[in-house]
Amino acid sequence: MTTSNSESLVELRNLSFGYGERVILDNISLSVPRGKVTALMGASGGGKTTILRLIGGQNKAQQGQLLFDGQDVTPMNQTQIYAARRRMGMLFQFGALFADLSVFENVAFPLREHTDLPDALIRDIVLMKLNAVGLRGARDLMPSEVSGGMARRIALARAIALDPELVMYDEPFSGLDPISLGTAARLIRQLNDSMGLTSIFVSHELEQTFAIADHVIILANGKIATQGTPEQVRQSTDPLVYQYVNAQPDGPVRFHYPGPTVADDFGHVAKSGAAR
């Protein structure tokens, strides 16, 4: 186990990644500070979830470095990647619970998979994690019997079952009603502080994100448009950041997808009308 003295738990250094000729991340550098809550924001397709996949070793950087606690993830072999992942927790966008396992067994799964703990201790850990997300009483339910917001909280209990140092959340607020959304946001903040975690989450929900994040990074066109505290991001004069933060339909990110002009596409209609 490596413990770096760096103030950042995760660092991207001049990192590039793409699919074929399509560039997703273009020579970007950023840091995820230890013990803080960092938000990744930006238009869809900007590379936010890709960064989470790079941190977990599912994708490999094509150029540059991705450091987790001072160690470059890119050249790691399978054994090294698994050891690094043991120190990470992941909350997938819609929970990704195992449909055939009870709530209890979903949370117990990583403990059974990665440890040799006795059943009695696993039971206590699972109940503690479920209690932390307010769902100890739901332990015997099946995923089909819980709401979307509850499923997200159960998945969070599973993500922290192994007491990770880093927890990653892929759009944790997507599809939630206002009550569940507020609950999820508070849990991210409370668990980060009470457990001494480092958290990084992908979000499009401005109000709740700015309320709980210490550090906000906005990605655009393969680059970092801006980063800083929520207040610093709000005050940015960058046109793209301004458009995003103020939810304007047009700006650097165009409403209309590039294509032929209106005259080119509909000119034949005008010509045929004139010929009559």
N, C-alpha and C positions, 0 to 999 in steps of 0.2 A: 504493500500500500504506500503510495507516494503522497506526501503532504508538502506542497509548495508553499513558499512564504509570500507568494504573489497575492495582491489584494483582489485579484480576479480568479474565480474558479474556472471559468471558460474564456478562452481567447481565440479569435479568428485573426490570423495574420496574413494579409495579402492573399486571401483565399478566393479561388475561382471555381465555379461548378456549373455544368450545364448538361443538357440532354441532346446529344448529337450536335447540331450547329446552333441550337437554341441556348443562349447564355442566360442562366438564372441569377448567378452571383458573379460579379465582375470585379475581382481584385479588391475585396472589402476587408476591412479590419474593424473589429469591435471587441469589447470586453463585457463580461457578465460579472459584476462585483459580488464577492462573497457575502452571504448573509442578507442580501437584498432581493427585492422583487423587481425583475426586469420584464418589460413588455415589448414584444415585437409587433409592430403595426405596419400598415401600408395596404395598397390595393391588392386585390386577389391576384395570385400568380406572381407575386413579388419575391418569393423565396423564403417566406417566414417558416413554413413547415419544413422546407428543405434544410434549414439551419438545424432544426431539432433532429432530423434524420442524420445529418452529418455529425452532430454531437454524439448520438447513440451508435455511430459506426455503421448504420444501414446504408448510407452513401459515403463515398470516398471523395475527398477534395481532389480536383484535377491539377490544382496549383496552390501553393501556399501551405499554411499549417492550421490545424485546429487542435488547440491545447486544452486538455482537461486536467486540471490540477498539475499543470506544468508538463504533461506528457502528450506528445503528438498522437492523436487517435488514428490518423491516416495510415501509417505503416504497421499498425498493430495486427497481429495474427488473431485467429479466432479465440484462443485461450485468453489473450490479453484483452480483447474486446469484451468478452464475457465477464472478466474481472472488473473492468471499468463500469459495465452496465450494472453490476451488483451494487454500485454506489449511486445509481440513478433510479428515479421513479418516473413513470410516464403515465399521464392521463390522456387517453385518446379522445378524439373529438366528441364521440357519442358514447363514451364509456367503454365499449367493447367488452362487456361482461360475457362470460361463458353462459350461454342460455340454459344448458343442462345441469349447471351447478347452482346450489343455493347461494344466497348472499354470503353466508358464513364461509362456504367452500371457495367462493370467488376470492375472498380476501385471504384465505388460508393458502391459496394456490402457490404464490411465490415462496412462502415459508416451507411448504412441503417440497417444492422443486429445488430450492437452493440451500436448505439447511437440514440438519439431522436432529432438530429439536423434538422432544417428546410431545405427544398429543396434548397433554395437560398444559404445557407451556404455550403451544400453538393456540390453544383455546383462549388462554388469557390474553395473548397478544392480539388476536383477532377481535376479541370483545373490546379491548382498549382502543384499537384503531376505529372500530365502528362507533364507539362512544365518542371519540374525538370529532366525528362528523355527524353526531346526533342520531345514529341509526342502530344502536345496539339492540333495540327491540325488534328490528326487522331481520335479524340474523337467519331466521328459518324460512323466509320468503324466497320465492324464485324470481329471477329477473323480470319475468313476464307479469309479475304481480306488483311491481313498483313503478312509480312515475319516472319521467325523464330526468327530473331534477334529483330524485332519490338515486337513480342509477348512476348519475354523475358523481354523487357523494360516495356511493359504494366503491366506484372505480378509484376515487381519491384515497379511500381507506386502503385499497389494495396497493396503490402506488406508494404509500408510505409504510407498508407492512414491514419492509426490511430496513427501516430507518435510514433512508438514503441521504446523501449530502446535497444532491441536486434533484429537484422535481421539475419536470417539464410538462406543460399543459398545452394541448393543441385545441385552440378555440373552446375554452371551458364554458363560455357563456352562450354558445350557439344554441338556438332553439328553446331557451329557457324563458319562463314567465318572469315578470318583475320580481316576485318574491324569491323564487329559486335563484334568479340571477344575483340578487343582493346577497343571498345566503352563500352562494358559491364564491363570490368576491371576498366576503368577510373570512371565509374558511382559508382561502389562499393566503391572505394576510396574517391571520391568527396562527395557522400552522407554521408558516415561515418563521414567525417570531418566536413561538413557543418551543419549536423543535430545533431552532438554530439552522434552518435550511437555507439554501440558495434556490430561488425560484425563477423560472423563465416561462412566460406564457405568450401564446399567439392570440391576438384579439382584434376585433373590429368595433368593439363596444367602447366608445370614447369615455362616457361619464364614469362608469365603474372602473375602467382601466386607469384613468387619471387619478381616481380616488385612492387606489391601493398601490400603485406602482411607485418605486423609488427612482427608476431609470426607464426611459422610453426611447426606443429605437424605431425610426420610421424608414422602411425600405422602399425604394422606387427605382425602376429601370435597372435593376441589378446592382445598384449602389445604395449607400446610406444617405438619405435626404437630410436627416437631422437626428440628433440624439441629445439627451439631457434629462433634467427633471421634467415632470409634467408641465410645470409653469414655463420653463424655458422653451419647451416644444410649442406650447400655446402661443408664445410671443414671437415665434419664428416668422420672418418675413419672406421665407422661401415660397414662391408661388405654389409649388406642388404641396408643400406642407400646409399652407394656408387653405388650399382647396380641400384637402383631406380633413383637417381639423374642423373646418366649417361646413363640411358635407355639401360642397357646391357641385352641381351636376356637370359643369364644364370648366375647363382650365387646362393645365398641362396634361392631365388625364382627360382625353376627349370623350364626349358622349357618343359621337359617331365613330364607328370603326373605319379605318382608312379604306377607301375604295374609289370607284369612278365618280366623277362629278354628277350632280343631279341632271345637268344638261345632257351628259353622255348617256345616262341611263334612261331618261324620259324624253329625249329629243325626238325620238321616232314618233311619239304620241302627238307632239305639236305639229310635226311635218305631215302626218297622216290626216290630222284635223284640217290643216291648211289646204290640203289637196282636194277636200270634199267640196 
